[in-house]
Amino acid sequence: MAVKRKKLNKLDRYLIFSIIVLLVYTVAEMTVSSLTGFDHSTLTTCVFSAFGGEFFFAGLIKIFNIRKGEQSNYG
């Protein structure tokens, strides 16, 4: 039996990309900070603000699209 995979839309792919970027950056920053002893707090703040904010707003878009779809189905 062949299992059909659900295709991911662009927003879902972008959310996965954002999570991966944040995880990779965190691991890389911890490694570099441990080896060099330098603190990159400004860069860390900028990366987390950019990708965390994008993640948050993309989540809001998904929520409102789901609600709009539910209202159009019932109305």
C-alpha positions as CSV (number, residue, x, y, z in Angstrom):
1,M,0.0,0.0,0.0
2,A,1.3,3.4,-0.9
3,V,0.9,6.1,1.7
4,K,0.0,9.5,0.4
5,R,1.9,12.3,2.0
6,K,0.2,15.6,2.7
7,K,2.0,18.4,0.8
8,L,3.2,21.2,2.9
9,N,2.3,24.7,1.9
10,K,4.8,27.5,1.7
11,L,3.9,28.9,5.2
12,D,4.5,25.5,6.8
13,R,7.8,25.1,5.1
14,Y,8.8,28.6,6.2
15,L,7.9,27.8,9.8
16,I,10.0,24.6,9.7
17,F,12.9,26.6,8.2
18,S,12.6,29.3,10.9
19,I,12.7,26.6,13.7
20,I,15.7,24.9,12.0
21,V,17.6,28.3,11.7
22,L,17.0,29.1,15.4
23,L,18.2,25.6,16.5
24,V,21.3,25.7,14.3
25,Y,22.1,29.2,15.4
26,T,21.7,28.3,19.1
27,V,24.0,25.3,18.8
28,A,26.6,27.2,16.8
29,E,26.5,30.2,19.2
30,M,26.9,27.9,22.2
31,T,29.9,26.2,20.6
32,V,31.6,29.4,19.5
33,S,31.0,31.1,22.9
34,S,32.4,28.1,24.7
35,L,35.5,28.0,22.6
36,T,36.3,31.7,22.4
37,G,34.8,33.1,25.5
38,F,33.2,36.0,23.7
39,D,29.6,37.0,24.2
40,H,27.5,37.7,21.1
41,S,24.4,38.9,22.9
42,T,23.5,41.6,20.3
43,L,23.7,39.2,17.4
44,T,21.7,36.6,19.3
45,T,19.0,39.2,20.1
46,C,18.8,40.2,16.4
47,V,18.6,36.6,15.1
48,F,16.0,35.6,17.7
49,S,14.0,38.8,17.1
50,A,13.9,38.3,13.4
51,F,13.1,34.6,13.2
52,G,11.1,34.4,16.4
53,G,9.0,37.4,15.2
54,E,8.5,35.8,11.8
55,F,7.5,32.5,13.5
56,F,5.0,34.3,15.7
57,F,3.4,36.3,12.9
58,A,3.3,33.3,10.6
59,G,1.5,31.4,13.4
60,L,-1.0,34.3,13.6
61,I,-1.6,34.1,9.9
62,K,-2.3,30.4,10.1
63,I,-4.7,30.9,13.0
64,F,-6.7,33.6,11.3
65,N,-6.8,31.6,8.0
66,I,-8.2,28.6,9.9
67,R,-10.8,30.7,11.6
68,K,-11.8,32.4,8.4
69,G,-12.1,29.0,6.7
70,E,-14.3,27.7,9.5
71,Q,-16.6,30.7,9.3
72,S,-17.0,30.4,5.5
73,N,-17.8,26.7,5.8
74,Y,-20.5,27.3,8.4
75,G,-21.9,30.6,7.1
